């Protein structure tokens, strides 16, 4: 059982305290402006904290405002809590970007219910764009990396299943993009999880912008 304590129930470890980690949250004025101009609300984790500013600049080139609630280390459930709060306090634009799930490799079964909760909050008249995940953290041993990969696939299957049930859920296929060419994992991820800068960041943000424009 000692090994189970270190690797957690699913082999990837145990989620640490995330509440004091880095975060980027838009001001009330930016939230209002984004809502009034029907821009994009983004809810993310550490990848969002890192890549959000670049993504906002890209979207601004297309005349689209973005308001963010990004928090490093955060799993899906509190991200959906933040979505719910913004929905009640501000109302929602027609496009919601969910860039979370990487921190759920520690408890993959939690994701499906939160995706359903997201779709209930958003309703049928809006579109949710959810970036799927790729994790095989190079700072950990082979056993944890294998677990990370298995748990990533498990989460992505839950997203794909939800997409089949909800016409207004679009999965941005980051994992598939990385897997499409053998060298992309090494070039586009700096630690097996976070996008490298600028290559990985540019590639991921380009996928997101393409999806948002199509929706």
MOJO-V401125 format. One record per pair of residues at least 12 apart in sequence whose C-alpha atoms are under 10 Angstrom apart, sorted by the first residue. I is the first residue (numbers start at 1). J is the second residue. D is the distance in whole Angstrom. If there is no record, write none. Layout:
i=I j=J d=D
i=I j=J d=D
//
This chain:
i=7 j=106 d=9
i=7 j=143 d=9
i=7 j=144 d=7
i=7 j=147 d=9
i=8 j=106 d=7
i=8 j=107 d=9
i=9 j=106 d=8
i=9 j=107 d=8
i=10 j=105 d=8
i=10 j=106 d=6
i=10 j=107 d=7
i=10 j=108 d=8
i=10 j=109 d=10
i=10 j=144 d=9
i=10 j=147 d=7
i=10 j=148 d=9
i=10 j=150 d=9
i=10 j=151 d=8
i=11 j=105 d=9
i=11 j=106 d=8
i=11 j=107 d=10
i=11 j=143 d=8
i=11 j=144 d=6
i=11 j=145 d=9
i=11 j=146 d=8
i=11 j=147 d=5
i=11 j=148 d=7
i=11 j=150 d=9
i=11 j=151 d=9
i=12 j=103 d=10
i=12 j=104 d=10
i=12 j=105 d=6
i=12 j=106 d=6
i=12 j=107 d=9
i=12 j=135 d=10
i=12 j=136 d=9
i=12 j=137 d=9
i=12 j=140 d=9
i=12 j=143 d=8
i=12 j=144 d=5
i=12 j=145 d=8
i=12 j=146 d=9
i=12 j=147 d=6
i=12 j=148 d=6
i=12 j=149 d=9
i=12 j=150 d=9
i=12 j=151 d=8
i=13 j=105 d=9
i=13 j=106 d=6
i=13 j=107 d=9
i=13 j=144 d=8
i=13 j=147 d=9
i=13 j=148 d=9
i=14 j=103 d=10
i=14 j=104 d=10
i=14 j=105 d=9
i=14 j=106 d=6
i=14 j=107 d=8
i=15 j=73 d=8
i=15 j=74 d=9
i=15 j=75 d=9
i=15 j=103 d=7
i=15 j=104 d=8
i=15 j=105 d=9
i=15 j=106 d=6
i=15 j=107 d=8
i=16 j=73 d=8
i=16 j=74 d=9
i=16 j=103 d=10
i=16 j=106 d=10
i=17 j=73 d=8
i=17 j=74 d=9
i=18 j=45 d=10
i=18 j=71 d=8
i=18 j=72 d=7
i=18 j=73 d=5
i=18 j=74 d=6
i=18 j=75 d=9
i=18 j=103 d=10
i=19 j=71 d=8
i=19 j=72 d=8
i=19 j=73 d=8
i=19 j=74 d=8
i=20 j=71 d=9
i=20 j=72 d=9
i=20 j=73 d=9
i=21 j=45 d=10
i=21 j=46 d=9
i=21 j=71 d=7
i=21 j=72 d=6
i=21 j=73 d=7
i=21 j=74 d=9
i=22 j=45 d=9
i=22 j=46 d=8
i=22 j=49 d=7
i=22 j=50 d=10
i=22 j=70 d=9
i=22 j=71 d=6
i=22 j=72 d=5
i=22 j=73 d=8
i=23 j=44 d=9
i=23 j=45 d=8
i=23 j=46 d=8
i=23 j=48 d=9
i=23 j=49 d=6
i=23 j=50 d=10
i=23 j=68 d=10
i=23 j=69 d=8
i=23 j=70 d=6
i=23 j=71 d=4
i=23 j=72 d=6
i=23 j=73 d=9
i=23 j=74 d=10
i=24 j=43 d=10
i=24 j=44 d=9
i=24 j=45 d=9
i=24 j=46 d=9
i=24 j=48 d=8
i=24 j=49 d=6
i=24 j=50 d=9
i=24 j=52 d=9
i=24 j=53 d=9
i=24 j=67 d=10
i=24 j=68 d=7
i=24 j=69 d=6
i=24 j=70 d=5
i=24 j=71 d=6
i=24 j=72 d=9
i=25 j=42 d=10
i=25 j=43 d=9
i=25 j=49 d=9
i=25 j=67 d=8
i=25 j=68 d=5
i=25 j=69 d=4
i=25 j=70 d=6
i=25 j=71 d=8
i=26 j=41 d=10
i=26 j=42 d=10
i=26 j=66 d=9
i=26 j=67 d=6
i=26 j=68 d=5
i=26 j=69 d=7
i=26 j=70 d=9
i=27 j=67 d=8
i=27 j=68 d=9
i=27 j=69 d=10
i=28 j=67 d=9
i=28 j=89 d=10
i=28 j=90 d=9
i=29 j=67 d=10
i=30 j=65 d=9
i=30 j=66 d=8
i=30 j=67 d=6
i=30 j=68 d=9
i=31 j=65 d=9
i=31 j=66 d=8
i=31 j=67 d=5
i=31 j=68 d=8
i=31 j=69 d=10
i=31 j=86 d=9
i=31 j=90 d=8
i=31 j=91 d=10
i=31 j=92 d=10
i=31 j=93 d=10
i=32 j=67 d=9
i=32 j=90 d=7
i=32 j=91 d=9
i=32 j=92 d=10
i=33 j=65 d=8
i=33 j=66 d=9
i=33 j=67 d=9
i=34 j=64 d=8
i=34 j=65 d=5
i=34 j=66 d=6
i=34 j=67 d=6
i=34 j=68 d=10
i=34 j=92 d=9
i=34 j=93 d=8
i=35 j=65 d=9
i=35 j=66 d=9
i=35 j=67 d=9
i=35 j=90 d=7
i=35 j=91 d=7
i=35 j=92 d=6
i=35 j=93 d=5
i=35 j=94 d=9
i=35 j=95 d=10
i=36 j=65 d=10
i=36 j=90 d=10
i=36 j=91 d=10
i=36 j=92 d=9
i=36 j=93 d=8
i=37 j=63 d=10
i=37 j=64 d=8
i=37 j=65 d=7
i=37 j=66 d=10
i=37 j=93 d=8
i=38 j=64 d=8
i=38 j=65 d=8
i=38 j=66 d=9
i=38 j=92 d=8
i=38 j=93 d=5
i=38 j=94 d=6
i=38 j=95 d=8
i=39 j=59 d=9
i=39 j=60 d=10
i=39 j=63 d=9
i=39 j=64 d=5
i=39 j=65 d=5
i=39 j=66 d=6
i=39 j=67 d=8
i=39 j=92 d=9
i=39 j=93 d=6
i=39 j=94 d=7
i=39 j=95 d=7
i=39 j=96 d=9
i=40 j=56 d=9
i=40 j=59 d=9
i=40 j=64 d=7
i=40 j=65 d=6
i=40 j=66 d=5
i=40 j=67 d=6
i=40 j=68 d=8
i=40 j=92 d=9
i=40 j=93 d=6
i=40 j=94 d=7
i=40 j=95 d=5
i=40 j=96 d=6
i=40 j=97 d=7
i=40 j=128 d=10
i=40 j=212 d=9
i=41 j=65 d=9
i=41 j=66 d=6
i=41 j=67 d=5
i=41 j=68 d=6
i=41 j=69 d=8
i=41 j=83 d=9
i=41 j=86 d=9
i=41 j=92 d=8
i=41 j=93 d=7
i=41 j=94 d=9
i=41 j=95 d=7
i=41 j=96 d=5
i=41 j=97 d=6
i=41 j=98 d=9
i=41 j=128 d=10
i=42 j=56 d=10
i=42 j=66 d=7
i=42 j=67 d=6
i=42 j=68 d=5
i=42 j=69 d=6
i=42 j=70 d=7
i=42 j=79 d=10
i=42 j=83 d=9
i=42 j=95 d=9
i=42 j=96 d=6
i=42 j=97 d=5
i=42 j=98 d=6
i=42 j=99 d=7
i=42 j=100 d=10
i=42 j=128 d=10
i=42 j=129 d=9
i=42 j=130 d=10
i=43 j=67 d=9
i=43 j=68 d=6
i=43 j=69 d=5
i=43 j=70 d=5
i=43 j=71 d=8
i=43 j=76 d=9
i=43 j=78 d=10
i=43 j=79 d=6
i=43 j=80 d=8
i=43 j=82 d=8
i=43 j=83 d=7
i=43 j=96 d=8
i=43 j=97 d=6
i=43 j=98 d=5
i=43 j=99 d=6
i=43 j=100 d=7
i=43 j=130 d=10
i=44 j=68 d=8
i=44 j=69 d=6
i=44 j=70 d=4
i=44 j=71 d=6
i=44 j=72 d=8
i=44 j=73 d=9
i=44 j=74 d=8
i=44 j=75 d=9
i=44 j=76 d=9
i=44 j=79 d=7
i=44 j=80 d=10
i=44 j=97 d=8
i=44 j=98 d=6
i=44 j=99 d=4
i=44 j=100 d=5
i=44 j=101 d=9
i=44 j=102 d=10
i=44 j=131 d=10
i=45 j=69 d=9
i=45 j=70 d=5
i=45 j=71 d=5
i=45 j=72 d=4
i=45 j=73 d=6
i=45 j=74 d=5
i=45 j=75 d=7
i=45 j=76 d=9
i=45 j=79 d=8
i=45 j=98 d=9
i=45 j=99 d=7
i=45 j=100 d=6
i=45 j=101 d=8
i=45 j=102 d=8
i=45 j=103 d=8
i=46 j=70 d=7
i=46 j=71 d=6
i=46 j=72 d=4
i=46 j=73 d=6
i=46 j=74 d=8
i=46 j=99 d=9
i=46 j=100 d=9
i=46 j=102 d=9
i=46 j=103 d=9
i=46 j=194 d=8
i=47 j=70 d=8
i=47 j=71 d=9
i=47 j=72 d=7
i=47 j=73 d=9
i=47 j=99 d=8
i=47 j=100 d=8
i=47 j=102 d=9
i=47 j=193 d=9
i=47 j=194 d=6
i=47 j=195 d=7
i=47 j=201 d=9
i=48 j=68 d=8
i=48 j=69 d=9
i=48 j=70 d=6
i=48 j=71 d=8
i=48 j=72 d=8
i=48 j=98 d=9
i=48 j=99 d=7
i=48 j=100 d=8
i=48 j=194 d=10
i=49 j=68 d=9
i=49 j=69 d=9
i=49 j=70 d=5
i=49 j=71 d=6
i=49 j=72 d=7
i=50 j=70 d=9
i=50 j=71 d=10
i=50 j=72 d=9
i=50 j=194 d=9
i=50 j=195 d=9
i=50 j=196 d=10
i=50 j=197 d=9
i=50 j=201 d=9
i=51 j=70 d=10
i=51 j=194 d=9
i=51 j=195 d=8
i=51 j=196 d=10
i=51 j=197 d=9
i=51 j=198 d=10
i=51 j=200 d=10
i=51 j=201 d=6
i=51 j=202 d=9
i=51 j=204 d=9
i=51 j=205 d=8
i=52 j=66 d=9
i=52 j=67 d=10
i=52 j=68 d=8
i=52 j=69 d=10
i=52 j=70 d=8
i=52 j=99 d=10
i=52 j=201 d=10
i=52 j=205 d=9
i=53 j=66 d=10
i=53 j=68 d=9
i=54 j=198 d=10
i=54 j=201 d=8
i=54 j=202 d=8
i=54 j=205 d=8
i=55 j=201 d=9
i=55 j=202 d=9
i=55 j=204 d=9
i=55 j=205 d=6
i=55 j=206 d=8
i=55 j=208 d=8
i=55 j=209 d=8
i=56 j=68 d=9
i=56 j=205 d=9
i=56 j=209 d=10
i=58 j=202 d=10
i=58 j=205 d=8
i=58 j=206 d=8
i=58 j=209 d=8
i=59 j=205 d=10
i=59 j=206 d=10
i=59 j=208 d=10
i=59 j=209 d=7
i=59 j=212 d=9
i=59 j=213 d=9
i=62 j=209 d=9
i=62 j=213 d=9
i=64 j=212 d=10
i=64 j=213 d=10
i=66 j=93 d=10
i=66 j=95 d=10
i=66 j=96 d=10
i=66 j=97 d=10
i=68 j=97 d=9
i=69 j=82 d=7
i=69 j=83 d=8
i=69 j=86 d=10
i=69 j=98 d=10
i=70 j=82 d=10
i=70 j=98 d=10
i=70 j=99 d=9
i=70 j=100 d=9
i=71 j=100 d=10
i=72 j=100 d=10
i=72 j=103 d=9
i=73 j=100 d=10
i=73 j=101 d=10
i=73 j=102 d=9
i=73 j=103 d=6
i=73 j=104 d=10
i=74 j=100 d=8
i=74 j=101 d=9
i=74 j=102 d=9
i=74 j=103 d=6
i=74 j=104 d=9
i=75 j=100 d=7
i=75 j=101 d=6
i=75 j=102 d=7
i=75 j=103 d=5
i=75 j=104 d=5
i=75 j=105 d=9
i=75 j=106 d=9
i=75 j=107 d=9
i=75 j=110 d=9
i=75 j=111 d=9
i=76 j=98 d=9
i=76 j=99 d=9
i=76 j=100 d=6
i=76 j=101 d=6
i=76 j=102 d=9
i=76 j=103 d=8
i=76 j=104 d=7
i=76 j=110 d=8
i=76 j=111 d=7
i=76 j=112 d=10
i=76 j=113 d=10
i=76 j=114 d=7
i=76 j=115 d=8
i=76 j=118 d=10
i=77 j=100 d=9
i=77 j=101 d=9
i=77 j=104 d=9
i=77 j=110 d=8
i=77 j=111 d=8
i=77 j=113 d=9
i=77 j=114 d=6
i=77 j=115 d=9
i=77 j=117 d=9
i=77 j=118 d=10
i=78 j=114 d=10
i=79 j=98 d=8
i=79 j=99 d=9
i=79 j=100 d=8
i=79 j=101 d=10
i=79 j=114 d=9
i=79 j=118 d=10
i=80 j=98 d=9
i=80 j=100 d=9
i=80 j=114 d=7
i=80 j=115 d=8
i=80 j=117 d=8
i=80 j=118 d=6
i=80 j=121 d=9
i=81 j=114 d=9
i=81 j=117 d=10
i=81 j=118 d=9
i=81 j=121 d=10
i=83 j=96 d=9
i=83 j=98 d=9
i=83 j=118 d=8
i=83 j=121 d=8
i=83 j=122 d=9
i=84 j=117 d=9
i=84 j=118 d=8
i=84 j=120 d=10
i=84 j=121 d=6
i=84 j=122 d=9
i=85 j=121 d=10
i=87 j=121 d=7
i=87 j=122 d=8
i=88 j=121 d=9
i=91 j=122 d=10
i=92 j=121 d=10
i=92 j=122 d=8
i=92 j=126 d=8
i=93 j=122 d=9
i=93 j=125 d=10
i=93 j=126 d=7
i=93 j=127 d=9
i=94 j=122 d=9
i=94 j=123 d=10
i=94 j=125 d=7
i=94 j=126 d=4
i=94 j=127 d=6
i=94 j=128 d=8
i=94 j=215 d=9
i=95 j=122 d=9
i=95 j=125 d=10
i=95 j=126 d=6
i=95 j=127 d=5
i=95 j=128 d=6
i=95 j=129 d=7
i=95 j=168 d=10
i=95 j=212 d=7
i=95 j=213 d=10
i=95 j=215 d=8
i=96 j=118 d=10
i=96 j=122 d=8
i=96 j=126 d=8
i=96 j=127 d=6
i=96 j=128 d=5
i=96 j=129 d=6
i=96 j=130 d=8
i=96 j=169 d=10
i=96 j=212 d=9
i=97 j=127 d=9
i=97 j=128 d=6
i=97 j=129 d=5
i=97 j=130 d=6
i=97 j=131 d=8
i=97 j=170 d=10
i=97 j=171 d=10
i=97 j=172 d=10
i=97 j=208 d=9
i=97 j=212 d=8
i=98 j=115 d=10
i=98 j=118 d=9
i=98 j=128 d=7
i=98 j=129 d=6
i=98 j=130 d=5
i=98 j=131 d=6
i=98 j=132 d=9
i=98 j=171 d=10
i=98 j=172 d=10
i=99 j=129 d=8
i=99 j=130 d=6
i=99 j=131 d=5
i=99 j=132 d=8
i=99 j=133 d=9
i=99 j=172 d=9
i=99 j=208 d=10
i=100 j=130 d=8
i=100 j=131 d=7
i=100 j=132 d=8
i=100 j=133 d=8
i=101 j=130 d=9
i=101 j=131 d=8
i=101 j=132 d=7
i=101 j=133 d=7
i=101 j=134 d=9
i=101 j=135 d=10
i=101 j=152 d=8
i=101 j=155 d=7
i=101 j=156 d=9
i=101 j=159 d=10
i=102 j=131 d=10
i=102 j=132 d=8
i=102 j=133 d=6
i=102 j=134 d=7
i=102 j=135 d=7
i=102 j=148 d=9
i=102 j=151 d=9
i=102 j=152 d=7
i=102 j=155 d=9
i=102 j=193 d=8
i=102 j=194 d=9
i=103 j=133 d=10
i=103 j=135 d=9
i=103 j=152 d=10
i=104 j=133 d=10
i=104 j=148 d=10
i=104 j=151 d=8
i=104 j=152 d=8
i=104 j=155 d=8
i=105 j=133 d=10
i=105 j=134 d=10
i=105 j=135 d=8
i=105 j=136 d=10
i=105 j=147 d=8
i=105 j=148 d=6
i=105 j=149 d=9
i=105 j=150 d=9
i=105 j=151 d=5
i=105 j=152 d=6
i=105 j=153 d=9
i=105 j=154 d=9
i=105 j=155 d=8
i=106 j=147 d=9
i=106 j=148 d=8
i=106 j=151 d=8
i=106 j=152 d=10
i=107 j=151 d=8
i=107 j=155 d=9
i=108 j=150 d=10
i=108 j=151 d=6
i=108 j=152 d=8
i=108 j=153 d=9
i=108 j=154 d=7
i=108 j=155 d=6
i=108 j=156 d=10
i=108 j=158 d=9
i=109 j=151 d=9
i=109 j=154 d=8
i=109 j=155 d=8
i=109 j=158 d=9
i=110 j=155 d=9
i=110 j=158 d=10
i=111 j=154 d=9
i=111 j=155 d=7
i=111 j=156 d=9
i=111 j=158 d=7
i=111 j=159 d=8
i=112 j=155 d=8
i=112 j=156 d=10
i=112 j=157 d=9
i=112 j=158 d=6
i=112 j=159 d=7
i=112 j=161 d=9
i=112 j=162 d=8
i=113 j=158 d=9
i=113 j=162 d=10
i=115 j=128 d=10
i=115 j=130 d=9
i=115 j=158 d=8
i=115 j=159 d=7
i=115 j=162 d=7
i=115 j=163 d=10
i=115 j=169 d=9
i=116 j=159 d=10
i=116 j=162 d=7
i=116 j=165 d=10
i=116 j=166 d=9
i=118 j=169 d=10
i=119 j=162 d=9
i=119 j=166 d=8
i=119 j=168 d=8
i=119 j=169 d=8
i=122 j=168 d=10
i=123 j=168 d=9
i=124 j=166 d=9
i=124 j=167 d=9
i=124 j=168 d=7
i=124 j=169 d=10
i=125 j=168 d=8
i=126 j=168 d=7
i=126 j=169 d=9
i=126 j=215 d=10
i=127 j=166 d=10
i=127 j=167 d=8
i=127 j=168 d=5
i=127 j=169 d=6
i=127 j=170 d=7
i=127 j=212 d=9
i=127 j=215 d=7
i=128 j=163 d=10
i=128 j=166 d=10
i=128 j=167 d=10
i=128 j=168 d=6
i=128 j=169 d=5
i=128 j=170 d=6
i=128 j=171 d=8
i=128 j=212 d=9
i=128 j=215 d=9
i=129 j=168 d=8
i=129 j=169 d=6
i=129 j=170 d=5
i=129 j=171 d=6
i=129 j=172 d=7
i=129 j=208 d=8
i=129 j=211 d=7
i=129 j=212 d=7
i=129 j=215 d=9
i=130 j=159 d=8
i=130 j=163 d=10
i=130 j=169 d=7
i=130 j=170 d=6
i=130 j=171 d=5
i=130 j=172 d=6
i=130 j=173 d=9
i=130 j=174 d=10
i=130 j=208 d=9
i=130 j=211 d=10
i=131 j=156 d=9
i=131 j=159 d=9
i=131 j=170 d=9
i=131 j=171 d=6
i=131 j=172 d=4
i=131 j=173 d=6
i=131 j=174 d=6
i=131 j=175 d=9
i=131 j=204 d=9
i=131 j=207 d=9
i=131 j=208 d=8
i=131 j=211 d=10
i=132 j=152 d=8
i=132 j=153 d=9
i=132 j=155 d=8
i=132 j=156 d=6
i=132 j=157 d=9
i=132 j=158 d=10
i=132 j=159 d=7
i=132 j=160 d=9
i=132 j=171 d=7
i=132 j=172 d=6
i=132 j=173 d=6
i=132 j=174 d=6
i=132 j=175 d=6
i=132 j=176 d=9
i=133 j=149 d=9
i=133 j=151 d=10
i=133 j=152 d=6
i=133 j=153 d=8
i=133 j=154 d=10
i=133 j=155 d=8
i=133 j=156 d=7
i=133 j=159 d=10
i=133 j=172 d=9
i=133 j=173 d=8
i=133 j=174 d=6
i=133 j=175 d=6
i=133 j=176 d=9
i=133 j=178 d=10
i=133 j=193 d=8
i=134 j=148 d=8
i=134 j=149 d=7
i=134 j=150 d=10
i=134 j=151 d=9
i=134 j=152 d=6
i=134 j=153 d=8
i=134 j=155 d=10
i=134 j=156 d=9
i=134 j=173 d=10
i=134 j=174 d=7
i=134 j=175 d=5
i=134 j=176 d=9
i=134 j=178 d=8
i=134 j=179 d=9
i=134 j=185 d=9
i=134 j=189 d=9
i=134 j=192 d=8
i=134 j=193 d=6
i=134 j=194 d=9
i=135 j=147 d=9
i=135 j=148 d=5
i=135 j=149 d=6
i=135 j=150 d=9
i=135 j=151 d=8
i=135 j=152 d=6
i=135 j=153 d=9
i=135 j=175 d=9
i=135 j=185 d=10
i=135 j=189 d=9
i=135 j=191 d=9
i=135 j=192 d=6
i=135 j=193 d=5
i=135 j=194 d=8
i=136 j=148 d=5
i=136 j=149 d=5
i=136 j=150 d=9
i=136 j=151 d=9
i=136 j=152 d=8
i=136 j=185 d=10
i=136 j=189 d=10
i=136 j=191 d=8
i=136 j=192 d=5
i=136 j=193 d=6
i=137 j=149 d=9
i=137 j=189 d=10
i=137 j=190 d=9
i=137 j=191 d=6
i=137 j=192 d=4
i=137 j=193 d=6
i=137 j=194 d=9
i=138 j=189 d=10
i=138 j=190 d=9
i=138 j=191 d=5
i=138 j=192 d=5
i=138 j=193 d=8
i=139 j=191 d=7
i=139 j=192 d=8
i=140 j=191 d=10
i=140 j=192 d=10
i=145 j=192 d=9
i=148 j=192 d=10
i=148 j=193 d=10
i=149 j=192 d=10
i=152 j=175 d=9
i=153 j=175 d=9
i=156 j=171 d=9
i=156 j=173 d=9
i=156 j=175 d=8
i=159 j=171 d=7
i=159 j=172 d=10
i=160 j=173 d=10
i=168 j=215 d=9
i=169 j=215 d=10
i=170 j=211 d=8
i=170 j=212 d=9
i=170 j=215 d=8
i=171 j=208 d=10
i=171 j=211 d=9
i=172 j=204 d=9
i=172 j=207 d=7
i=172 j=208 d=7
i=172 j=209 d=10
i=172 j=210 d=9
i=172 j=211 d=7
i=172 j=212 d=9
i=173 j=204 d=9
i=173 j=207 d=8
i=173 j=208 d=9
i=173 j=211 d=10
i=174 j=203 d=9
i=174 j=204 d=7
i=174 j=205 d=10
i=174 j=207 d=7
i=174 j=208 d=9
i=175 j=204 d=10
i=177 j=203 d=9
i=177 j=204 d=9
i=177 j=207 d=9
i=178 j=200 d=9
i=178 j=203 d=9
i=178 j=204 d=9
i=184 j=199 d=10
i=184 j=200 d=8
i=184 j=203 d=10
i=185 j=200 d=9
i=186 j=200 d=10
i=187 j=199 d=7
i=187 j=200 d=7
i=188 j=200 d=4
i=188 j=201 d=7
i=188 j=202 d=9
i=188 j=203 d=8
i=188 j=204 d=9
i=189 j=201 d=9
//
